[in-house]
C-alpha cells in the first residue's frame, strides 16, 4: 500500500501509522492463517487436566453511599488478584466469587481469598 492510498483511506493518519503500514515491496510479515484441521476425527488426548485447587473470593465494598447491586463491579479486583498470582484463574469451576457492600464512613475495598 502506498502512502497516498493510506492517506486516502485514513486522512488523519499519523506519520507513525503511515510508516507502520507502508510496504512498497510487500516483503513485510504476512498474517499466519490457522491451518485447516481437515475432516479427520479428533485425537483421543486429554482436553482438560484434573481440577486444581478451588478458591472463594469475597469482595466487600465499604461505601458512604450504597450502589445498586448491578453497579458493584468486582471484575477489576478479581482480575488484579489473578494477575498478582493470589488466585490461579477466575474460571467458574475454580473460583466462587461473592460481592457485597456495607455502608461506612470510610470508603475502601476488602478482598478476602480462601482456599477451599
DSSP file (Angstrom, degrees, kcal/mol; ACC not computed):
  #  RESIDUE AA STRUCTURE BP1 BP2  ACC     N-H-->O    O-->H-N    N-H-->O    O-->H-N    TCO  KAPPA ALPHA  PHI   PSI    X-CA   Y-CA   Z-CA
    1    1 A X              0   0    0      0, 0.0    22,-1.1     0, 0.0     2,-0.1   0.000 360.0 360.0 360.0 134.6    0.0    0.0    0.0
    2    2 A X     >  -     0   0    0     20,-0.1     4,-2.2     1,-0.1     5,-0.2  -0.381 360.0-108.6 -87.5 168.4    1.4    3.4   -0.9
    3    3 A X  H  > S+     0   0    0      1,-0.2     4,-2.5     2,-0.2     5,-0.2   0.880 119.9  53.2 -64.0 -37.6    1.4    6.5    1.2
    4    4 A X  H  > S+     0   0    0      2,-0.2     4,-2.1     1,-0.2    -1,-0.2   0.892 108.0  50.5 -65.2 -38.9   -1.2    8.1   -1.0
    5    5 A X  H  > S+     0   0    0      2,-0.2     4,-2.2     1,-0.2     5,-0.2   0.915 111.2  48.7 -64.4 -41.8   -3.5    5.1   -0.6
    6    6 A X  H  X S+     0   0    0     -4,-2.2     4,-3.2     1,-0.2    -2,-0.2   0.937 113.1  46.7 -62.7 -46.2   -3.1    5.2    3.2
    7    7 A X  H  < S+     0   0    0     -4,-2.5    -1,-0.2     1,-0.2    -2,-0.2   0.823 110.5  53.7 -67.9 -30.0   -3.8    8.9    3.3
    8    8 A X  H  < S+     0   0    0     -4,-2.1     3,-0.4    -5,-0.2    -1,-0.2   0.917 118.0  35.5 -67.8 -41.7   -6.8    8.5    1.0
    9    9 A X  H  < S+     0   0    0     -4,-2.2     2,-0.4     1,-0.3    -2,-0.2   0.851 133.0  28.1 -78.9 -35.4   -8.3    5.8    3.3
   10   10 A X    ><  +     0   0    0     -4,-3.2     3,-1.9    -5,-0.2    -1,-0.3  -0.749  66.9 177.4-128.3  82.5   -7.1    7.4    6.6
   11   11 A X  T 3  S+     0   0    0     -2,-0.4    -1,-0.1    -3,-0.4    -4,-0.1   0.757  82.7  47.9 -62.4 -25.0   -6.9   11.2    6.1
   12   12 A X  T 3  S+     0   0    0      2,-0.0    -1,-0.3     0, 0.0    -5,-0.1   0.129  81.2 143.0-100.8  20.6   -5.9   11.9    9.7
   13   13 A X    <   -     0   0    0     -3,-1.9     2,-0.1    -7,-0.1    -3,-0.0  -0.347  46.8-128.3 -65.6 138.2   -3.2    9.2    9.8
   14   14 A X     >  -     0   0    0      1,-0.1     4,-2.3    -2,-0.1     5,-0.2  -0.350  23.2-108.4 -79.6 166.3   -0.1   10.0   11.8
   15   15 A X  H  > S+     0   0    0      1,-0.2     4,-2.7     2,-0.2     5,-0.2   0.875 121.3  52.7 -62.4 -37.6    3.4    9.6   10.4
   16   16 A X  H  > S+     0   0    0      2,-0.2     4,-2.3     1,-0.2    -1,-0.2   0.897 108.9  49.3 -65.7 -40.1    3.9    6.6   12.7
   17   17 A X  H  > S+     0   0    0      2,-0.2     4,-1.6     1,-0.2    -2,-0.2   0.917 112.6  47.7 -63.6 -43.6    0.8    4.9   11.4
   18   18 A X  H  X S+     0   0    0     -4,-2.3     4,-1.2     1,-0.2     3,-0.2   0.931 112.5  48.6 -63.8 -45.3    1.8    5.5    7.8
   19   19 A X  H  < S+     0   0    0     -4,-2.7     3,-0.3     1,-0.2    -1,-0.2   0.886 111.2  50.4 -62.8 -38.8    5.3    4.2    8.4
   20   20 A X  H  < S+     0   0    0     -4,-2.3    -1,-0.2     1,-0.2    -2,-0.2   0.801 119.0  37.1 -69.6 -28.5    4.0    1.1   10.1
   21   21 A X  H  < S+     0   0    0     -4,-1.6     2,-0.6    -3,-0.2    -1,-0.2   0.452  89.6 106.1-104.8  -1.8    1.6    0.3    7.3
   22   22 A X     <  +     0   0    0     -4,-1.2     2,-0.3    -3,-0.3   -20,-0.1  -0.693  35.0 161.5 -82.6 121.6    3.8    1.4    4.3
   23   23 A X        +     0   0    0    -22,-1.1     3,-0.5    -2,-0.6    -1,-0.0  -0.705   7.9 172.4-143.4  84.7    5.0   -1.6    2.5
   24   24 A X  S    S+     0   0    0     -2,-0.3    -1,-0.1     1,-0.2   -22,-0.1   0.895  83.8  33.4 -66.0 -42.8    6.2   -0.7   -1.0
   25   25 A X  S    S-     0   0    0    -24,-0.1    -1,-0.2     0, 0.0    -2,-0.0   0.388 100.4-128.0 -97.8   5.2    7.7   -4.1   -1.9
   26   26 A X  S    S+     0   0    0     -3,-0.5    -2,-0.1     1,-0.1    -3,-0.0   0.814  70.6 127.4  54.7  35.1    5.2   -6.2    0.0
   27   27 A X        +     0   0    0      2,-0.0    -1,-0.1     3,-0.0     3,-0.1   0.371  38.5 110.5 -99.7   4.8    8.1   -8.1    1.7
   28   28 A X  S    S-     0   0    0      1,-0.2    -5,-0.0    -5,-0.0     2,-0.0  -0.069  83.7 -62.4 -72.2 178.0    6.7   -7.5    5.2
   29   29 A X        -     0   0    0      1,-0.1     2,-0.4     3,-0.0    -1,-0.2  -0.331  51.2-142.3 -64.5 141.7    5.3  -10.1    7.5
   30   30 A X        -     0   0    0     -3,-0.1    -1,-0.1     1,-0.1     2,-0.0  -0.815  26.7 -97.9-105.0 144.7    2.2  -11.9    6.3
   31   31 A X        -     0   0    0     -2,-0.4     2,-0.6     1,-0.1    -1,-0.1  -0.348  36.0-126.1 -61.0 138.4   -0.6  -12.9    8.5
   32   32 A X        -     0   0    0     -2,-0.0     2,-0.3    -3,-0.0    -1,-0.1  -0.794  21.9-148.0 -91.0 119.8   -0.5  -16.5    9.6
   33   33 A X        -     0   0    0     -2,-0.6     2,-0.1     1,-0.1     3,-0.1  -0.677  25.9-104.3 -88.3 139.7   -3.7  -18.3    8.8
   34   34 A X        -     0   0    0     -2,-0.3    -1,-0.1     1,-0.1     3,-0.1  -0.421  44.6-109.6 -62.9 132.4   -4.8  -21.1   11.1
   35   35 A X        -     0   0    0     -2,-0.1     2,-0.3     1,-0.1    -1,-0.1  -0.267  34.0 -99.7 -65.9 151.0   -4.1  -24.4    9.3
   36   36 A X        -     0   0    0      1,-0.1    -1,-0.1    -3,-0.1    -3,-0.0  -0.534  23.4-152.3 -70.8 129.0   -7.1  -26.4    8.1
   37   37 A X    >   -     0   0    0     -2,-0.3     3,-0.5     1,-0.2    -1,-0.1   0.643  32.0-152.1 -78.7 -13.7   -7.9  -29.2   10.6
   38   38 A X  T 3   -     0   0    0      1,-0.2    -1,-0.2     0, 0.0     0, 0.0  -0.233  35.0 -64.0  74.9-166.0   -9.4  -31.3    7.8
   39   39 A X  T 3  S+     0   0    0      2,-0.0    -1,-0.2    -2,-0.0     2,-0.1   0.259  88.8 124.5-105.5  10.2  -12.0  -34.0    8.3
   40   40 A X    <   -     0   0    0     -3,-0.5     3,-0.1     1,-0.1     2,-0.0  -0.376  68.0-102.5 -71.0 150.4  -10.0  -36.3   10.5
   41   41 A X        -     0   0    0      1,-0.1    -1,-0.1    -2,-0.1     2,-0.1  -0.305  45.2 -91.1 -68.6 157.1  -11.5  -37.3   13.9
   42   42 A X        -     0   0    0      1,-0.1    -1,-0.1     2,-0.0     2,-0.0  -0.384  45.4-106.5 -67.5 145.6  -10.2  -35.6   17.0
   43   43 A X        -     0   0    0      1,-0.1     2,-1.2    -3,-0.1    -1,-0.1  -0.324  26.8-114.2 -69.8 156.4   -7.3  -37.4   18.7
   44   44 A X        +     0   0    0      2,-0.0     2,-0.3    -2,-0.0    -1,-0.1  -0.323  69.8 132.4 -89.4  52.8   -8.0  -39.2   22.0
   45   45 A X        -     0   0    0     -2,-1.2     2,-0.3     1,-0.1    -3,-0.0  -0.688  67.9 -89.3-102.7 159.8   -5.9  -36.8   24.0
   46   46 A X        -     0   0    0     -2,-0.3     3,-0.1     1,-0.2    -1,-0.1  -0.489  34.2-170.8 -69.8 126.5   -6.9  -35.2   27.3
   47   47 A X  S    S+     0   0    0     -2,-0.3     2,-0.4     1,-0.3    -1,-0.2   0.869  73.4  23.9 -84.8 -40.3   -8.5  -31.8   26.7
   48   48 A X  S    S-     0   0    0      3,-0.0    -1,-0.3     1,-0.0     3,-0.1  -0.989  77.7-133.8-132.1 135.2   -8.6  -30.6   30.2
   49   49 A X        -     0   0    0     -2,-0.4     3,-0.1     1,-0.2    -2,-0.0  -0.093  47.5 -64.0 -75.4-179.5   -6.4  -31.7   33.1
   50   50 A X        -     0   0    0      1,-0.1    -1,-0.2     0, 0.0     2,-0.1  -0.310  65.1 -90.0 -66.2 151.2   -7.6  -32.6   36.6
   51   51 A X        -     0   0    0     -3,-0.1    -1,-0.1     1,-0.1     3,-0.1  -0.381  46.5-154.4 -63.8 134.9   -9.3  -29.9   38.6
   52   52 A X        -     0   0    0      1,-0.3    -1,-0.1    -3,-0.1     2,-0.0   0.121  42.9 -36.6 -90.1-153.1   -6.8  -27.9   40.7
   53   53 A X        -     0   0    0      1,-0.0     2,-0.4    62,-0.0    -1,-0.3  -0.349  58.0-139.5 -69.3 151.9   -7.3  -26.0   43.9
   54   54 A X        -     0   0    0     -3,-0.1    62,-2.9    -2,-0.0     2,-0.3  -0.887  16.9-161.7-115.3 147.8  -10.6  -24.1   44.3
   55   55 A X  E     -aB  95 115A   0     39,-2.9    41,-2.5    -2,-0.4     2,-0.5  -0.904  16.0-146.8-130.4 154.1  -10.9  -20.7   45.9
   56   56 A X  E     -aB  96 114A   0     58,-3.1    58,-2.9    -2,-0.3     2,-0.5  -0.992  19.3-168.8-117.8 123.7  -13.6  -18.5   47.4
   57   57 A X  E     -aB  97 113A   0     39,-3.0    41,-2.8    -2,-0.5     2,-0.5  -0.963   3.3-169.2-117.9 125.1  -13.1  -14.8   46.8
   58   58 A X  E     -aB  98 112A   0     54,-2.8    54,-2.8    -2,-0.5     2,-0.6  -0.962   1.2-168.2-115.2 121.7  -15.2  -12.2   48.7
   59   59 A X  E     -aB  99 111A   0     39,-2.8    41,-2.2    -2,-0.5     2,-0.5  -0.943   7.9-175.0-110.6 115.3  -15.1   -8.6   47.6
   60   60 A X  E     -aB 100 110A   0     50,-3.0    50,-3.1    -2,-0.6     2,-0.6  -0.950  10.3-155.8-115.3 125.2  -16.7   -6.2   50.1
   61   61 A X  E     -aB 101 109A   0     39,-2.6    41,-2.5    -2,-0.5     2,-0.6  -0.885   2.4-156.6-102.2 119.1  -17.1   -2.5   49.2
   62   62 A X  E     +aB 102 108A   0     46,-3.2    46,-1.5    -2,-0.6     2,-0.3  -0.866  29.0 171.3 -93.1 120.2  -17.3   -0.1   52.2
   63   63 A X  E     -a  103   0A   0     39,-2.3    41,-2.9    -2,-0.6     3,-0.2  -0.936  46.3-140.7-136.3 150.6  -19.1    3.0   50.9
   64   64 A X  S    S+     0   0    0     -2,-0.3     2,-0.5     1,-0.3    -1,-0.1   0.904 103.4  30.4 -71.8 -43.3  -20.6    6.2   52.1
   65   65 A X  S    S-     0   0    0     -3,-0.1    -1,-0.3    38,-0.1     2,-0.1  -0.978  91.4-126.6-119.3 125.6  -23.5    5.8   49.7
   66   66 A X        -     0   0    0     -2,-0.5     2,-0.2    -3,-0.2     3,-0.1  -0.387  22.7-140.7 -71.3 146.1  -24.6    2.3   48.7
   67   67 A X        -     0   0    0      1,-0.1     2,-0.1    -2,-0.1    -1,-0.1  -0.542  28.5 -87.8 -97.9 165.7  -24.8    1.5   45.0
   68   68 A X    >   -     0   0    0     -2,-0.2     3,-1.9     1,-0.1     4,-0.5  -0.473  44.2-114.1 -65.0 148.9  -27.4   -0.6   43.1
   69   69 A X  G >  S+     0   0    0      1,-0.3     3,-1.1     2,-0.2    -1,-0.1   0.844 115.8  56.5 -57.7 -35.6  -26.4   -4.2   43.1
   70   70 A X  G 3  S+     0   0    0      1,-0.2    -1,-0.3     3,-0.0    -2,-0.0   0.562 100.6  59.9 -77.3  -4.9  -25.7   -4.3   39.4
   71   71 A X  G <  S+     0   0    0     -3,-1.9     2,-0.7     2,-0.0    -1,-0.2   0.506  75.6 102.4 -97.8  -5.7  -23.2   -1.4   39.7
   72   72 A X    <   -     0   0    0     -3,-1.1     2,-0.8    -4,-0.5    29,-0.0  -0.697  58.4-165.1 -76.9 114.8  -20.9   -3.3   42.0
   73   73 A X        +     0   0    0     -2,-0.7     4,-0.4     1,-0.1     3,-0.2  -0.858  23.4 163.4-110.6 101.8  -18.1   -4.3   39.7
   74   74 A X     >  +     0   0    0     -2,-0.8     4,-2.6     1,-0.2     5,-0.3   0.584  57.0  89.2 -89.9 -11.6  -15.8   -7.0   41.2
   75   75 A X  H  > S+     0   0    0      1,-0.2     4,-2.8     2,-0.2     5,-0.2   0.896  85.4  52.0 -56.1 -45.1  -14.2   -8.0   37.9
   76   76 A X  H  > S+     0   0    0      1,-0.2     4,-1.9    -3,-0.2    -1,-0.2   0.922 113.4  43.8 -57.7 -46.7  -11.4   -5.4   38.2
   77   77 A X  H  > S+     0   0    0     -4,-0.4     4,-1.9     2,-0.2    -1,-0.2   0.883 114.0  49.0 -70.3 -39.3  -10.5   -6.6   41.7
   78   78 A X  H  X S+     0   0    0     -4,-2.6     4,-2.0     2,-0.2    -1,-0.2   0.906 110.7  51.2 -67.3 -40.4  -10.7  -10.3   40.9
   79   79 A X  H  X S+     0   0    0     -4,-2.8     4,-2.8    -5,-0.3    -2,-0.2   0.891 107.6  53.3 -63.3 -38.2   -8.5   -9.8   37.8
   80   80 A X  H  X S+     0   0    0     -4,-1.9     4,-2.1    -5,-0.2     6,-0.2   0.897 107.6  50.9 -62.1 -39.8   -5.9   -7.9   39.9
   81   81 A X  H  X>S+     0   0    0     -4,-1.9     5,-2.0     2,-0.2     6,-1.0   0.889 111.6  48.3 -63.7 -38.0   -5.8  -10.9   42.3
   82   82 A X  H ><5S+     0   0    0     -4,-2.0     3,-0.9     4,-0.2    -2,-0.2   0.925 111.6  48.2 -68.2 -44.6   -5.3  -13.2   39.3
   83   83 A X  H 3<5S+     0   0    0     -4,-2.8    -2,-0.2     1,-0.2    -1,-0.2   0.844 110.3  52.7 -65.0 -32.5   -2.5  -11.0   37.8
   84   84 A X  H 3<5S-     0   0    0     -4,-2.1    -1,-0.2    -5,-0.2    -2,-0.2   0.607 116.2-116.0 -78.4 -11.1   -0.8  -10.8   41.2
   85   85 A X  T <<5S+     0   0    0     -3,-0.9    -3,-0.2    -4,-0.6    -2,-0.1   0.547  80.8 123.9  89.4   7.4   -0.9  -14.7   41.5
   86   86 A X  S   <S+     0   0    0     -5,-2.0     2,-0.3    -6,-0.2    -4,-0.2   0.843  84.2  22.0 -70.2 -32.2   -3.2  -14.8   44.5
   87   87 A X  S    S-     0   0    0     -6,-1.0    -2,-0.3    -9,-0.1    -1,-0.2  -0.981  75.8-138.2-130.3 146.1   -5.6  -17.0   42.6
   88   88 A X  S    S-     0   0    0     -2,-0.3     2,-0.3     1,-0.2    -1,-0.1   0.843  80.0 -12.5 -74.5 -31.8   -4.6  -19.1   39.5
   89   89 A X        -     0   0    0      2,-0.1    -1,-0.2     5,-0.1   -10,-0.0  -0.973  50.2-133.1-160.7 161.8   -7.7  -18.3   37.4
   90   90 A X        +     0   0    0     -2,-0.3     2,-0.1    -3,-0.1     7,-0.1   0.051  55.4 139.6-113.0  25.9  -11.1  -16.8   37.7
   91   91 A X    >>  -     0   0    0      1,-0.1     4,-2.1     2,-0.1     3,-2.0  -0.412  63.1-119.0 -66.5 144.0  -13.0  -19.6   35.9
   92   92 A X  T 34 S+     0   0    0      1,-0.3    -1,-0.1     2,-0.2     5,-0.0   0.756 112.5  56.3 -59.6 -26.0  -16.3  -20.5   37.5
   93   93 A X  T 34 S+     0   0    0      1,-0.2    -1,-0.3     3,-0.0     3,-0.1   0.595 117.0  35.1 -82.1  -8.1  -15.2  -24.1   38.2
   94   94 A X  T <4 S+     0   0    0     -3,-2.0   -39,-2.9     1,-0.3     2,-0.4   0.647 119.0  41.6-112.9 -24.0  -12.2  -22.9   40.2
   95   95 A X  E  <  -a   55   0A   0     -4,-2.1     2,-0.5   -41,-0.2    -1,-0.3  -0.989  55.6-159.7-135.2 131.1  -13.4  -19.7   41.9
   96   96 A X  E     -a   56   0A   0    -41,-2.5   -39,-3.0    -2,-0.4     2,-0.5  -0.945  21.4-159.8-103.2 125.6  -16.6  -18.8   43.7
   97   97 A X  E     -a   57   0A   0     -2,-0.5     2,-0.4   -41,-0.2   -39,-0.2  -0.914  10.5-173.8-114.8 131.8  -17.0  -15.0   43.9
   98   98 A X  E     -a   58   0A   0    -41,-2.8   -39,-2.8    -2,-0.5     2,-0.4  -0.980   5.9-165.2-123.1 136.1  -19.2  -13.2   46.4
   99   99 A X  E     +a   59   0A   0     -2,-0.4     2,-0.3   -41,-0.2   -39,-0.2  -0.956  16.5 154.2-124.5 139.5  -19.8   -9.4   46.3
  100  100 A X  E     -a   60   0A   0    -41,-2.2   -39,-2.6    -2,-0.4     2,-0.3  -0.961  25.0-143.2-153.2 170.5  -21.3   -7.2   48.9
  101  101 A X  E     -a   61   0A   0     -2,-0.3     2,-0.4   -41,-0.2   -39,-0.2  -0.995   6.2-164.2-142.1 148.2  -21.3   -3.7   50.2
  102  102 A X  E     -a   62   0A   0    -41,-2.5   -39,-2.3    -2,-0.3     2,-0.3  -0.996  28.1-117.0-132.6 134.3  -21.5   -2.1   53.7
  103  103 A X  E     +a   63   0A   0     -2,-0.4     2,-0.3   -41,-0.2   -39,-0.2  -0.551  51.3 153.1 -72.0 132.3  -22.4    1.5   54.5
  104  104 A X        -     0   0    0    -41,-2.9    -2,-0.0    -2,-0.3     0, 0.0  -0.973  56.0-121.7-155.6 161.0  -19.4    3.1   56.2
  105  105 A X  S    S+     0   0    0     -2,-0.3     2,-0.4   -41,-0.0   -41,-0.1   0.838 100.5  61.6 -76.7 -33.6  -17.7    6.5   56.7
  106  106 A X  S    S-     0   0    0    -43,-0.1     2,-0.6    -3,-0.1    -2,-0.0  -0.761  80.0-140.6 -94.0 138.4  -14.5    5.2   55.1
  107  107 A X        +     0   0    0     -2,-0.4     2,-0.3   -44,-0.1   -44,-0.2  -0.885  44.4 128.8-101.3 120.4  -14.5    4.1   51.5
  108  108 A X  E     -B   62   0A   0    -46,-1.5   -46,-3.2    -2,-0.6     2,-0.5  -0.975  50.1-120.1-159.8 166.0  -12.4    1.0   50.9
  109  109 A X  E     -B   61   0A   0     -2,-0.3     2,-0.5   -48,-0.2   -48,-0.2  -0.961  18.8-159.6-116.7 131.5  -12.5   -2.4   49.3
  110  110 A X  E     -B   60   0A   0    -50,-3.1   -50,-3.0    -2,-0.5     2,-0.5  -0.954   6.6-168.2-111.2 123.7  -11.8   -5.5   51.3
  111  111 A X  E     -B   59   0A   0     -2,-0.5     2,-0.4   -52,-0.2   -52,-0.2  -0.955   3.4-173.1-115.1 120.3  -10.8   -8.6   49.3
  112  112 A X  E     -B   58   0A   0    -54,-2.8   -54,-2.8    -2,-0.5     2,-0.5  -0.942   2.3-168.2-114.5 132.7  -10.8  -12.0   51.1
  113  113 A X  E     +B   57   0A   0     -2,-0.4     2,-0.4   -56,-0.2   -56,-0.2  -0.982   6.4 180.0-123.9 124.6   -9.4  -15.1   49.5
  114  114 A X  E     -B   56   0A   0    -58,-2.9   -58,-3.1    -2,-0.5     2,-0.5  -0.973  24.0-134.4-123.7 137.6   -9.9  -18.5   51.0
  115  115 A X  E      B   55   0A   0     -2,-0.4   -60,-0.3   -60,-0.2    -2,-0.0  -0.789 360.0 360.0 -87.9 129.7   -8.7  -21.9   49.6
  116  116 A X              0   0    0    -62,-2.9   -61,-0.2    -2,-0.5    -1,-0.1   0.453 360.0 360.0 -90.7 360.0  -11.5  -24.5   49.7
